[in-house]
Amino acid sequence: MKEEKLMEISDYSLFVPRGKQSLMQDYPELKKSAFLNTLRKDKLLFCWYLGCEGSPCYEYYNSDNSKEFAQALKFARKKSGLKITDVEFKDYIENSFLPADLRKGIEIFSNFKLGVRIRLKRMVESMLNNFEKVINVDISSPDFNVIDREGNNTNERDYDKIKKYTDTCINIRNKFSEILEQAEQSFGVSEVEEEERFEVGQSFLDLKHEQNK
C-alpha cells in the first residue's frame, strides 16, 4: 500500500528541486533562514528530500520501520549527491541517527506546510480573479447614476461613485507587483507533472526492490 502511495505522491510539491542549481536560487524565500544559508548545496537537497512533506521519501524517513528509514536515507543521498563516505553513511543508517546540522535542516523543511501553502496559492488566484471583475465594471452603466431618495435612477452621473471606483482601481494597480510575485512564486508550491511523479516514484520503487534482493 505504501508503495502505491509513493507512486502517486501528489499533484503538488513544496520547494521541489527544479534542476542542478541550488534550491536557494529556485526559491529565494529559503534565504530567510540563516541556518539553511550555511548548508552546502548537497546537504540542503538531502534535508529537503527527508524533511519536506512534498518529497517522495518523506513518509519513509518518518517511519518506525528501520528498513524504510534506511531506504529513505539512501534515496535522499542518491538524489542529492550528498558528499559523504560509505563508512560514514553506513554509520548513519545502522544507528538511525544523523549529525546535528542535517537534523536541523530536516526540521526546518518539515515546518513548511504544503496544505497551507496550496490554500494560499489558490487564495491569491481567487483574489486576482475578483480584482479583474472589479476592474472590468462598466462605469457607463446605470449603476453609476445618481439614485434619489425614492430609489429611482435619475440618469445623472454619480461622480462620487465613479471616484470611489477609480480609487479602488488605483489601489489594485499599486498591488500588481506584489500579486504577481505571489502568483509566480506560489509560496514555494509547484505543480508536478504526471510523468515527473511517475519517474520519482518509480526510481524509489526500483531502489526498494534492489535493496530487498
PyMOL commands that place a pseudoatom at each C-alpha (Angstrom):
pseudoatom trace, name=CA, resn=MET, resi=1, chain=A, elem=C, hetatm=0, pos=[0.000, 0.000, 0.000]
pseudoatom trace, name=CA, resn=LYS, resi=2, chain=A, elem=C, hetatm=0, pos=[2.805, 2.410, 0.884]
pseudoatom trace, name=CA, resn=GLU, resi=3, chain=A, elem=C, hetatm=0, pos=[4.489, 1.696, -2.462]
pseudoatom trace, name=CA, resn=GLU, resi=4, chain=A, elem=C, hetatm=0, pos=[1.329, 2.746, -4.308]
pseudoatom trace, name=CA, resn=LYS, resi=5, chain=A, elem=C, hetatm=0, pos=[1.167, 5.900, -2.230]
pseudoatom trace, name=CA, resn=LEU, resi=6, chain=A, elem=C, hetatm=0, pos=[4.691, 6.832, -3.269]
pseudoatom trace, name=CA, resn=MET, resi=7, chain=A, elem=C, hetatm=0, pos=[3.821, 6.308, -6.923]
pseudoatom trace, name=CA, resn=GLU, resi=8, chain=A, elem=C, hetatm=0, pos=[1.010, 8.820, -6.581]
pseudoatom trace, name=CA, resn=ILE, resi=9, chain=A, elem=C, hetatm=0, pos=[2.935, 11.293, -4.393]
pseudoatom trace, name=CA, resn=SER, resi=10, chain=A, elem=C, hetatm=0, pos=[0.825, 14.392, -5.030]
pseudoatom trace, name=CA, resn=ASP, resi=11, chain=A, elem=C, hetatm=0, pos=[-0.189, 16.795, -7.759]
pseudoatom trace, name=CA, resn=TYR, resi=12, chain=A, elem=C, hetatm=0, pos=[1.838, 19.377, -5.864]
pseudoatom trace, name=CA, resn=SER, resi=13, chain=A, elem=C, hetatm=0, pos=[5.212, 19.560, -4.221]
pseudoatom trace, name=CA, resn=LEU, resi=14, chain=A, elem=C, hetatm=0, pos=[6.903, 22.121, -1.982]
pseudoatom trace, name=CA, resn=PHE, resi=15, chain=A, elem=C, hetatm=0, pos=[10.302, 23.624, -2.859]
pseudoatom trace, name=CA, resn=VAL, resi=16, chain=A, elem=C, hetatm=0, pos=[10.737, 20.774, -5.353]
pseudoatom trace, name=CA, resn=PRO, resi=17, chain=A, elem=C, hetatm=0, pos=[14.254, 20.674, -6.910]
pseudoatom trace, name=CA, resn=ARG, resi=18, chain=A, elem=C, hetatm=0, pos=[13.943, 22.094, -10.436]
pseudoatom trace, name=CA, resn=GLY, resi=19, chain=A, elem=C, hetatm=0, pos=[17.398, 21.238, -11.645]
pseudoatom trace, name=CA, resn=LYS, resi=20, chain=A, elem=C, hetatm=0, pos=[21.042, 21.031, -10.643]
pseudoatom trace, name=CA, resn=GLN, resi=21, chain=A, elem=C, hetatm=0, pos=[21.181, 24.541, -9.251]
pseudoatom trace, name=CA, resn=SER, resi=22, chain=A, elem=C, hetatm=0, pos=[20.686, 25.286, -5.573]
pseudoatom trace, name=CA, resn=LEU, resi=23, chain=A, elem=C, hetatm=0, pos=[17.227, 25.321, -4.015]
pseudoatom trace, name=CA, resn=MET, resi=24, chain=A, elem=C, hetatm=0, pos=[18.148, 28.800, -2.797]
pseudoatom trace, name=CA, resn=GLN, resi=25, chain=A, elem=C, hetatm=0, pos=[18.209, 30.046, -6.389]
pseudoatom trace, name=CA, resn=ASP, resi=26, chain=A, elem=C, hetatm=0, pos=[14.903, 28.385, -7.254]
pseudoatom trace, name=CA, resn=TYR, resi=27, chain=A, elem=C, hetatm=0, pos=[13.199, 29.513, -4.049]
pseudoatom trace, name=CA, resn=PRO, resi=28, chain=A, elem=C, hetatm=0, pos=[14.647, 32.808, -2.679]
pseudoatom trace, name=CA, resn=GLU, resi=29, chain=A, elem=C, hetatm=0, pos=[12.252, 32.548, 0.270]
pseudoatom trace, name=CA, resn=LEU, resi=30, chain=A, elem=C, hetatm=0, pos=[14.552, 29.912, 1.770]
pseudoatom trace, name=CA, resn=LYS, resi=31, chain=A, elem=C, hetatm=0, pos=[17.270, 32.547, 2.138]
pseudoatom trace, name=CA, resn=LYS, resi=32, chain=A, elem=C, hetatm=0, pos=[15.274, 33.979, 5.042]
pseudoatom trace, name=CA, resn=SER, resi=33, chain=A, elem=C, hetatm=0, pos=[16.542, 31.046, 7.094]
pseudoatom trace, name=CA, resn=ALA, resi=34, chain=A, elem=C, hetatm=0, pos=[20.013, 31.949, 8.318]
pseudoatom trace, name=CA, resn=PHE, resi=35, chain=A, elem=C, hetatm=0, pos=[20.750, 28.291, 9.024]
pseudoatom trace, name=CA, resn=LEU, resi=36, chain=A, elem=C, hetatm=0, pos=[19.753, 26.980, 5.574]
pseudoatom trace, name=CA, resn=ASN, resi=37, chain=A, elem=C, hetatm=0, pos=[22.135, 29.558, 4.116]
pseudoatom trace, name=CA, resn=THR, resi=38, chain=A, elem=C, hetatm=0, pos=[25.002, 27.804, 5.890]
pseudoatom trace, name=CA, resn=LEU, resi=39, chain=A, elem=C, hetatm=0, pos=[24.298, 24.391, 4.352]
pseudoatom trace, name=CA, resn=ARG, resi=40, chain=A, elem=C, hetatm=0, pos=[26.143, 23.132, 1.297]
pseudoatom trace, name=CA, resn=LYS, resi=41, chain=A, elem=C, hetatm=0, pos=[24.004, 22.627, -1.791]
pseudoatom trace, name=CA, resn=ASP, resi=42, chain=A, elem=C, hetatm=0, pos=[24.114, 18.832, -1.476]
pseudoatom trace, name=CA, resn=LYS, resi=43, chain=A, elem=C, hetatm=0, pos=[23.210, 18.936, 2.226]
pseudoatom trace, name=CA, resn=LEU, resi=44, chain=A, elem=C, hetatm=0, pos=[20.367, 21.349, 1.520]
pseudoatom trace, name=CA, resn=LEU, resi=45, chain=A, elem=C, hetatm=0, pos=[18.894, 18.945, -1.041]
pseudoatom trace, name=CA, resn=PHE, resi=46, chain=A, elem=C, hetatm=0, pos=[19.420, 15.976, 1.263]
pseudoatom trace, name=CA, resn=CYS, resi=47, chain=A, elem=C, hetatm=0, pos=[17.462, 17.767, 4.001]
pseudoatom trace, name=CA, resn=TRP, resi=48, chain=A, elem=C, hetatm=0, pos=[14.689, 18.629, 1.544]
pseudoatom trace, name=CA, resn=TYR, resi=49, chain=A, elem=C, hetatm=0, pos=[14.234, 15.005, 0.492]
pseudoatom trace, name=CA, resn=LEU, resi=50, chain=A, elem=C, hetatm=0, pos=[13.865, 13.862, 4.098]
pseudoatom trace, name=CA, resn=GLY, resi=51, chain=A, elem=C, hetatm=0, pos=[12.123, 16.843, 5.700]
pseudoatom trace, name=CA, resn=CYS, resi=52, chain=A, elem=C, hetatm=0, pos=[9.698, 18.249, 3.139]
pseudoatom trace, name=CA, resn=GLU, resi=53, chain=A, elem=C, hetatm=0, pos=[6.293, 16.560, 3.009]
pseudoatom trace, name=CA, resn=GLY, resi=54, chain=A, elem=C, hetatm=0, pos=[6.249, 17.076, -0.756]
pseudoatom trace, name=CA, resn=SER, resi=55, chain=A, elem=C, hetatm=0, pos=[9.186, 14.673, -1.103]
pseudoatom trace, name=CA, resn=PRO, resi=56, chain=A, elem=C, hetatm=0, pos=[8.647, 11.064, -2.267]
pseudoatom trace, name=CA, resn=CYS, resi=57, chain=A, elem=C, hetatm=0, pos=[10.518, 9.607, 0.712]
pseudoatom trace, name=CA, resn=TYR, resi=58, chain=A, elem=C, hetatm=0, pos=[9.107, 11.848, 3.460]
pseudoatom trace, name=CA, resn=GLU, resi=59, chain=A, elem=C, hetatm=0, pos=[6.883, 9.125, 4.934]
pseudoatom trace, name=CA, resn=TYR, resi=60, chain=A, elem=C, hetatm=0, pos=[9.631, 6.511, 4.809]
pseudoatom trace, name=CA, resn=TYR, resi=61, chain=A, elem=C, hetatm=0, pos=[12.010, 8.791, 6.714]
pseudoatom trace, name=CA, resn=ASN, resi=62, chain=A, elem=C, hetatm=0, pos=[9.382, 9.275, 9.431]
pseudoatom trace, name=CA, resn=SER, resi=63, chain=A, elem=C, hetatm=0, pos=[8.512, 5.592, 9.556]
pseudoatom trace, name=CA, resn=ASP, resi=64, chain=A, elem=C, hetatm=0, pos=[9.146, 3.463, 12.662]
pseudoatom trace, name=CA, resn=ASN, resi=65, chain=A, elem=C, hetatm=0, pos=[10.357, 0.729, 10.331]
pseudoatom trace, name=CA, resn=SER, resi=66, chain=A, elem=C, hetatm=0, pos=[14.175, 0.753, 10.286]
pseudoatom trace, name=CA, resn=LYS, resi=67, chain=A, elem=C, hetatm=0, pos=[14.294, -0.657, 6.738]
pseudoatom trace, name=CA, resn=GLU, resi=68, chain=A, elem=C, hetatm=0, pos=[12.078, 2.116, 5.415]
pseudoatom trace, name=CA, resn=PHE, resi=69, chain=A, elem=C, hetatm=0, pos=[14.161, 4.693, 7.286]
pseudoatom trace, name=CA, resn=ALA, resi=70, chain=A, elem=C, hetatm=0, pos=[17.302, 3.286, 5.658]
pseudoatom trace, name=CA, resn=GLN, resi=71, chain=A, elem=C, hetatm=0, pos=[15.686, 3.309, 2.218]
pseudoatom trace, name=CA, resn=ALA, resi=72, chain=A, elem=C, hetatm=0, pos=[14.717, 6.960, 2.657]
pseudoatom trace, name=CA, resn=LEU, resi=73, chain=A, elem=C, hetatm=0, pos=[18.300, 7.895, 3.562]
pseudoatom trace, name=CA, resn=LYS, resi=74, chain=A, elem=C, hetatm=0, pos=[19.729, 6.011, 0.598]
pseudoatom trace, name=CA, resn=PHE, resi=75, chain=A, elem=C, hetatm=0, pos=[17.250, 7.583, -1.782]
pseudoatom trace, name=CA, resn=ALA, resi=76, chain=A, elem=C, hetatm=0, pos=[17.959, 11.087, -0.446]
pseudoatom trace, name=CA, resn=ARG, resi=77, chain=A, elem=C, hetatm=0, pos=[21.706, 10.511, -0.691]
pseudoatom trace, name=CA, resn=LYS, resi=78, chain=A, elem=C, hetatm=0, pos=[21.432, 9.330, -4.287]
pseudoatom trace, name=CA, resn=LYS, resi=79, chain=A, elem=C, hetatm=0, pos=[19.187, 12.183, -5.427]
pseudoatom trace, name=CA, resn=SER, resi=80, chain=A, elem=C, hetatm=0, pos=[21.022, 14.965, -3.575]
pseudoatom trace, name=CA, resn=GLY, resi=81, chain=A, elem=C, hetatm=0, pos=[24.535, 13.771, -4.377]
pseudoatom trace, name=CA, resn=LEU, resi=82, chain=A, elem=C, hetatm=0, pos=[25.442, 14.074, -0.681]
pseudoatom trace, name=CA, resn=LYS, resi=83, chain=A, elem=C, hetatm=0, pos=[29.215, 14.140, -0.342]
pseudoatom trace, name=CA, resn=ILE, resi=84, chain=A, elem=C, hetatm=0, pos=[29.936, 11.539, 2.309]
pseudoatom trace, name=CA, resn=THR, resi=85, chain=A, elem=C, hetatm=0, pos=[31.976, 8.368, 2.617]
pseudoatom trace, name=CA, resn=ASP, resi=86, chain=A, elem=C, hetatm=0, pos=[30.250, 4.992, 2.544]
pseudoatom trace, name=CA, resn=VAL, resi=87, chain=A, elem=C, hetatm=0, pos=[31.608, 4.265, 6.029]
pseudoatom trace, name=CA, resn=GLU, resi=88, chain=A, elem=C, hetatm=0, pos=[30.078, 7.429, 7.491]
pseudoatom trace, name=CA, resn=PHE, resi=89, chain=A, elem=C, hetatm=0, pos=[26.799, 6.849, 5.726]
pseudoatom trace, name=CA, resn=LYS, resi=90, chain=A, elem=C, hetatm=0, pos=[26.632, 3.247, 6.899]
pseudoatom trace, name=CA, resn=ASP, resi=91, chain=A, elem=C, hetatm=0, pos=[27.013, 4.542, 10.448]
pseudoatom trace, name=CA, resn=TYR, resi=92, chain=A, elem=C, hetatm=0, pos=[24.055, 6.900, 9.918]
pseudoatom trace, name=CA, resn=ILE, resi=93, chain=A, elem=C, hetatm=0, pos=[21.881, 4.007, 8.817]
pseudoatom trace, name=CA, resn=GLU, resi=94, chain=A, elem=C, hetatm=0, pos=[22.952, 1.469, 11.412]
pseudoatom trace, name=CA, resn=ASN, resi=95, chain=A, elem=C, hetatm=0, pos=[22.467, 3.915, 14.277]
pseudoatom trace, name=CA, resn=SER, resi=96, chain=A, elem=C, hetatm=0, pos=[19.369, 5.587, 12.772]
pseudoatom trace, name=CA, resn=PHE, resi=97, chain=A, elem=C, hetatm=0, pos=[20.983, 8.879, 13.623]
pseudoatom trace, name=CA, resn=LEU, resi=98, chain=A, elem=C, hetatm=0, pos=[22.102, 11.912, 11.606]
pseudoatom trace, name=CA, resn=PRO, resi=99, chain=A, elem=C, hetatm=0, pos=[24.505, 14.716, 12.517]
pseudoatom trace, name=CA, resn=ALA, resi=100, chain=A, elem=C, hetatm=0, pos=[23.108, 17.864, 14.115]
pseudoatom trace, name=CA, resn=ASP, resi=101, chain=A, elem=C, hetatm=0, pos=[23.328, 20.089, 11.016]
pseudoatom trace, name=CA, resn=LEU, resi=102, chain=A, elem=C, hetatm=0, pos=[21.342, 17.643, 8.876]
pseudoatom trace, name=CA, resn=ARG, resi=103, chain=A, elem=C, hetatm=0, pos=[18.751, 17.067, 11.589]
pseudoatom trace, name=CA, resn=LYS, resi=104, chain=A, elem=C, hetatm=0, pos=[18.239, 20.806, 11.976]
pseudoatom trace, name=CA, resn=GLY, resi=105, chain=A, elem=C, hetatm=0, pos=[17.907, 21.303, 8.221]
pseudoatom trace, name=CA, resn=ILE, resi=106, chain=A, elem=C, hetatm=0, pos=[15.347, 18.490, 8.023]
pseudoatom trace, name=CA, resn=GLU, resi=107, chain=A, elem=C, hetatm=0, pos=[13.403, 20.016, 10.925]
pseudoatom trace, name=CA, resn=ILE, resi=108, chain=A, elem=C, hetatm=0, pos=[13.260, 23.406, 9.181]
pseudoatom trace, name=CA, resn=PHE, resi=109, chain=A, elem=C, hetatm=0, pos=[11.868, 21.846, 5.991]
pseudoatom trace, name=CA, resn=SER, resi=110, chain=A, elem=C, hetatm=0, pos=[9.309, 19.893, 7.997]
pseudoatom trace, name=CA, resn=ASN, resi=111, chain=A, elem=C, hetatm=0, pos=[7.911, 23.192, 9.319]
pseudoatom trace, name=CA, resn=PHE, resi=112, chain=A, elem=C, hetatm=0, pos=[6.862, 24.302, 5.825]
pseudoatom trace, name=CA, resn=LYS, resi=113, chain=A, elem=C, hetatm=0, pos=[3.287, 23.043, 5.416]
pseudoatom trace, name=CA, resn=LEU, resi=114, chain=A, elem=C, hetatm=0, pos=[2.266, 22.032, 1.908]
pseudoatom trace, name=CA, resn=GLY, resi=115, chain=A, elem=C, hetatm=0, pos=[-1.506, 22.092, 2.533]
pseudoatom trace, name=CA, resn=VAL, resi=116, chain=A, elem=C, hetatm=0, pos=[-1.477, 25.623, 3.947]
pseudoatom trace, name=CA, resn=ARG, resi=117, chain=A, elem=C, hetatm=0, pos=[0.636, 26.919, 1.069]
pseudoatom trace, name=CA, resn=ILE, resi=118, chain=A, elem=C, hetatm=0, pos=[-1.618, 25.344, -1.547]
pseudoatom trace, name=CA, resn=ARG, resi=119, chain=A, elem=C, hetatm=0, pos=[-4.574, 27.116, 0.068]
pseudoatom trace, name=CA, resn=LEU, resi=120, chain=A, elem=C, hetatm=0, pos=[-2.665, 30.424, -0.023]
pseudoatom trace, name=CA, resn=LYS, resi=121, chain=A, elem=C, hetatm=0, pos=[-1.784, 29.848, -3.677]
pseudoatom trace, name=CA, resn=ARG, resi=122, chain=A, elem=C, hetatm=0, pos=[-5.449, 29.320, -4.515]
pseudoatom trace, name=CA, resn=MET, resi=123, chain=A, elem=C, hetatm=0, pos=[-6.481, 32.349, -2.460]
pseudoatom trace, name=CA, resn=VAL, resi=124, chain=A, elem=C, hetatm=0, pos=[-4.133, 34.571, -4.477]
pseudoatom trace, name=CA, resn=GLU, resi=125, chain=A, elem=C, hetatm=0, pos=[-5.614, 33.203, -7.702]
pseudoatom trace, name=CA, resn=SER, resi=126, chain=A, elem=C, hetatm=0, pos=[-9.159, 33.848, -6.404]
pseudoatom trace, name=CA, resn=MET, resi=127, chain=A, elem=C, hetatm=0, pos=[-8.190, 37.345, -5.306]
pseudoatom trace, name=CA, resn=LEU, resi=128, chain=A, elem=C, hetatm=0, pos=[-6.757, 38.049, -8.758]
pseudoatom trace, name=CA, resn=ASN, resi=129, chain=A, elem=C, hetatm=0, pos=[-9.991, 36.852, -10.389]
pseudoatom trace, name=CA, resn=ASN, resi=130, chain=A, elem=C, hetatm=0, pos=[-12.066, 39.090, -8.111]
pseudoatom trace, name=CA, resn=PHE, resi=131, chain=A, elem=C, hetatm=0, pos=[-9.856, 42.101, -8.800]
pseudoatom trace, name=CA, resn=GLU, resi=132, chain=A, elem=C, hetatm=0, pos=[-10.301, 41.503, -12.512]
pseudoatom trace, name=CA, resn=LYS, resi=133, chain=A, elem=C, hetatm=0, pos=[-14.100, 41.510, -12.095]
pseudoatom trace, name=CA, resn=VAL, resi=134, chain=A, elem=C, hetatm=0, pos=[-13.939, 44.793, -10.169]
pseudoatom trace, name=CA, resn=ILE, resi=135, chain=A, elem=C, hetatm=0, pos=[-11.762, 46.473, -12.796]
pseudoatom trace, name=CA, resn=ASN, resi=136, chain=A, elem=C, hetatm=0, pos=[-13.911, 45.214, -15.672]
pseudoatom trace, name=CA, resn=VAL, resi=137, chain=A, elem=C, hetatm=0, pos=[-17.008, 47.004, -14.344]
pseudoatom trace, name=CA, resn=ASP, resi=138, chain=A, elem=C, hetatm=0, pos=[-18.675, 49.234, -16.972]
pseudoatom trace, name=CA, resn=ILE, resi=139, chain=A, elem=C, hetatm=0, pos=[-18.827, 52.739, -15.479]
pseudoatom trace, name=CA, resn=SER, resi=140, chain=A, elem=C, hetatm=0, pos=[-21.216, 53.845, -18.216]
pseudoatom trace, name=CA, resn=SER, resi=141, chain=A, elem=C, hetatm=0, pos=[-23.878, 51.528, -16.804]
pseudoatom trace, name=CA, resn=PRO, resi=142, chain=A, elem=C, hetatm=0, pos=[-26.891, 52.780, -14.770]
pseudoatom trace, name=CA, resn=ASP, resi=143, chain=A, elem=C, hetatm=0, pos=[-25.143, 51.502, -11.628]
pseudoatom trace, name=CA, resn=PHE, resi=144, chain=A, elem=C, hetatm=0, pos=[-23.038, 54.682, -11.717]
pseudoatom trace, name=CA, resn=ASN, resi=145, chain=A, elem=C, hetatm=0, pos=[-26.030, 57.006, -11.898]
pseudoatom trace, name=CA, resn=VAL, resi=146, chain=A, elem=C, hetatm=0, pos=[-27.465, 59.029, -9.010]
pseudoatom trace, name=CA, resn=ILE, resi=147, chain=A, elem=C, hetatm=0, pos=[-30.280, 57.252, -7.148]
pseudoatom trace, name=CA, resn=ASP, resi=148, chain=A, elem=C, hetatm=0, pos=[-32.812, 59.543, -5.484]
pseudoatom trace, name=CA, resn=ARG, resi=149, chain=A, elem=C, hetatm=0, pos=[-34.360, 59.039, -2.032]
pseudoatom trace, name=CA, resn=GLU, resi=150, chain=A, elem=C, hetatm=0, pos=[-37.221, 57.037, -3.513]
pseudoatom trace, name=CA, resn=GLY, resi=151, chain=A, elem=C, hetatm=0, pos=[-34.776, 54.658, -5.097]
pseudoatom trace, name=CA, resn=ASN, resi=152, chain=A, elem=C, hetatm=0, pos=[-35.302, 55.920, -8.643]
pseudoatom trace, name=CA, resn=ASN, resi=153, chain=A, elem=C, hetatm=0, pos=[-32.475, 56.155, -11.164]
pseudoatom trace, name=CA, resn=THR, resi=154, chain=A, elem=C, hetatm=0, pos=[-32.124, 59.836, -12.130]
pseudoatom trace, name=CA, resn=ASN, resi=155, chain=A, elem=C, hetatm=0, pos=[-29.929, 59.074, -15.182]
pseudoatom trace, name=CA, resn=GLU, resi=156, chain=A, elem=C, hetatm=0, pos=[-27.452, 61.629, -13.826]
pseudoatom trace, name=CA, resn=ARG, resi=157, chain=A, elem=C, hetatm=0, pos=[-23.854, 60.542, -13.367]
pseudoatom trace, name=CA, resn=ASP, resi=158, chain=A, elem=C, hetatm=0, pos=[-22.846, 59.893, -9.761]
pseudoatom trace, name=CA, resn=TYR, resi=159, chain=A, elem=C, hetatm=0, pos=[-19.265, 61.163, -9.741]
pseudoatom trace, name=CA, resn=ASP, resi=160, chain=A, elem=C, hetatm=0, pos=[-18.788, 60.137, -6.136]
pseudoatom trace, name=CA, resn=LYS, resi=161, chain=A, elem=C, hetatm=0, pos=[-19.354, 56.509, -7.154]
pseudoatom trace, name=CA, resn=ILE, resi=162, chain=A, elem=C, hetatm=0, pos=[-17.042, 56.947, -10.135]
pseudoatom trace, name=CA, resn=LYS, resi=163, chain=A, elem=C, hetatm=0, pos=[-14.314, 58.419, -7.906]
pseudoatom trace, name=CA, resn=LYS, resi=164, chain=A, elem=C, hetatm=0, pos=[-14.618, 55.515, -5.466]
pseudoatom trace, name=CA, resn=TYR, resi=165, chain=A, elem=C, hetatm=0, pos=[-14.325, 53.118, -8.388]
pseudoatom trace, name=CA, resn=THR, resi=166, chain=A, elem=C, hetatm=0, pos=[-11.226, 54.814, -9.808]
pseudoatom trace, name=CA, resn=ASP, resi=167, chain=A, elem=C, hetatm=0, pos=[-9.615, 54.957, -6.349]
pseudoatom trace, name=CA, resn=THR, resi=168, chain=A, elem=C, hetatm=0, pos=[-10.251, 51.232, -5.981]
pseudoatom trace, name=CA, resn=CYS, resi=169, chain=A, elem=C, hetatm=0, pos=[-8.649, 50.568, -9.382]
pseudoatom trace, name=CA, resn=ILE, resi=170, chain=A, elem=C, hetatm=0, pos=[-5.590, 52.616, -8.410]
pseudoatom trace, name=CA, resn=ASN, resi=171, chain=A, elem=C, hetatm=0, pos=[-5.239, 50.670, -5.144]
pseudoatom trace, name=CA, resn=ILE, resi=172, chain=A, elem=C, hetatm=0, pos=[-5.434, 47.386, -7.057]
pseudoatom trace, name=CA, resn=ARG, resi=173, chain=A, elem=C, hetatm=0, pos=[-2.900, 48.630, -9.609]
pseudoatom trace, name=CA, resn=ASN, resi=174, chain=A, elem=C, hetatm=0, pos=[-0.492, 49.509, -6.797]
pseudoatom trace, name=CA, resn=LYS, resi=175, chain=A, elem=C, hetatm=0, pos=[-0.693, 45.891, -5.653]
pseudoatom trace, name=CA, resn=PHE, resi=176, chain=A, elem=C, hetatm=0, pos=[0.116, 44.439, -9.089]
pseudoatom trace, name=CA, resn=SER, resi=177, chain=A, elem=C, hetatm=0, pos=[3.814, 43.785, -8.414]
pseudoatom trace, name=CA, resn=GLU, resi=178, chain=A, elem=C, hetatm=0, pos=[3.101, 42.118, -5.080]
pseudoatom trace, name=CA, resn=ILE, resi=179, chain=A, elem=C, hetatm=0, pos=[0.296, 39.983, -6.528]
pseudoatom trace, name=CA, resn=LEU, resi=180, chain=A, elem=C, hetatm=0, pos=[2.448, 38.956, -9.498]
pseudoatom trace, name=CA, resn=GLU, resi=181, chain=A, elem=C, hetatm=0, pos=[5.303, 37.956, -7.207]
pseudoatom trace, name=CA, resn=GLN, resi=182, chain=A, elem=C, hetatm=0, pos=[2.994, 35.860, -5.046]
pseudoatom trace, name=CA, resn=ALA, resi=183, chain=A, elem=C, hetatm=0, pos=[1.289, 34.255, -8.037]
pseudoatom trace, name=CA, resn=GLU, resi=184, chain=A, elem=C, hetatm=0, pos=[4.580, 33.335, -9.700]
pseudoatom trace, name=CA, resn=GLN, resi=185, chain=A, elem=C, hetatm=0, pos=[6.405, 32.167, -6.600]
pseudoatom trace, name=CA, resn=SER, resi=186, chain=A, elem=C, hetatm=0, pos=[3.265, 30.356, -5.469]
pseudoatom trace, name=CA, resn=PHE, resi=187, chain=A, elem=C, hetatm=0, pos=[4.572, 30.203, -1.884]
pseudoatom trace, name=CA, resn=GLY, resi=188, chain=A, elem=C, hetatm=0, pos=[7.096, 27.552, -2.937]
pseudoatom trace, name=CA, resn=VAL, resi=189, chain=A, elem=C, hetatm=0, pos=[4.371, 25.277, -4.307]
pseudoatom trace, name=CA, resn=SER, resi=190, chain=A, elem=C, hetatm=0, pos=[4.890, 23.676, -7.717]
pseudoatom trace, name=CA, resn=GLU, resi=191, chain=A, elem=C, hetatm=0, pos=[2.570, 21.507, -9.729]
pseudoatom trace, name=CA, resn=VAL, resi=192, chain=A, elem=C, hetatm=0, pos=[4.202, 18.177, -10.573]
pseudoatom trace, name=CA, resn=GLU, resi=193, chain=A, elem=C, hetatm=0, pos=[3.519, 16.696, -13.999]
pseudoatom trace, name=CA, resn=GLU, resi=194, chain=A, elem=C, hetatm=0, pos=[2.267, 13.109, -14.226]
pseudoatom trace, name=CA, resn=GLU, resi=195, chain=A, elem=C, hetatm=0, pos=[5.488, 11.976, -15.926]
pseudoatom trace, name=CA, resn=GLU, resi=196, chain=A, elem=C, hetatm=0, pos=[7.589, 13.527, -13.172]
pseudoatom trace, name=CA, resn=ARG, resi=197, chain=A, elem=C, hetatm=0, pos=[5.519, 11.915, -10.432]
pseudoatom trace, name=CA, resn=PHE, resi=198, chain=A, elem=C, hetatm=0, pos=[5.855, 8.542, -12.105]
pseudoatom trace, name=CA, resn=GLU, resi=199, chain=A, elem=C, hetatm=0, pos=[9.588, 8.951, -12.583]
pseudoatom trace, name=CA, resn=VAL, resi=200, chain=A, elem=C, hetatm=0, pos=[10.233, 9.909, -8.963]
pseudoatom trace, name=CA, resn=GLY, resi=201, chain=A, elem=C, hetatm=0, pos=[8.012, 7.173, -7.612]
pseudoatom trace, name=CA, resn=GLN, resi=202, chain=A, elem=C, hetatm=0, pos=[9.407, 4.544, -9.966]
pseudoatom trace, name=CA, resn=SER, resi=203, chain=A, elem=C, hetatm=0, pos=[13.003, 5.359, -9.107]
pseudoatom trace, name=CA, resn=PHE, resi=204, chain=A, elem=C, hetatm=0, pos=[12.173, 4.951, -5.430]
pseudoatom trace, name=CA, resn=LEU, resi=205, chain=A, elem=C, hetatm=0, pos=[10.483, 1.613, -6.031]
pseudoatom trace, name=CA, resn=ASP, resi=206, chain=A, elem=C, hetatm=0, pos=[13.382, 0.384, -8.155]
pseudoatom trace, name=CA, resn=LEU, resi=207, chain=A, elem=C, hetatm=0, pos=[15.705, 1.259, -5.307]
pseudoatom trace, name=CA, resn=LYS, resi=208, chain=A, elem=C, hetatm=0, pos=[13.461, -0.528, -2.826]
pseudoatom trace, name=CA, resn=HIS, resi=209, chain=A, elem=C, hetatm=0, pos=[13.370, -3.705, -4.912]
pseudoatom trace, name=CA, resn=GLU, resi=210, chain=A, elem=C, hetatm=0, pos=[17.136, -3.521, -5.393]
pseudoatom trace, name=CA, resn=GLN, resi=211, chain=A, elem=C, hetatm=0, pos=[17.714, -3.440, -1.644]
pseudoatom trace, name=CA, resn=ASN, resi=212, chain=A, elem=C, hetatm=0, pos=[15.311, -6.299, -0.991]
pseudoatom trace, name=CA, resn=LYS, resi=213, chain=A, elem=C, hetatm=0, pos=[17.094, -8.734, -3.340]
for i in range(1, 213): cmd.bond("trace and resi %d" % i, "trace and resi %d" % (i + 1))
show_as sticks, trace
zoom trace
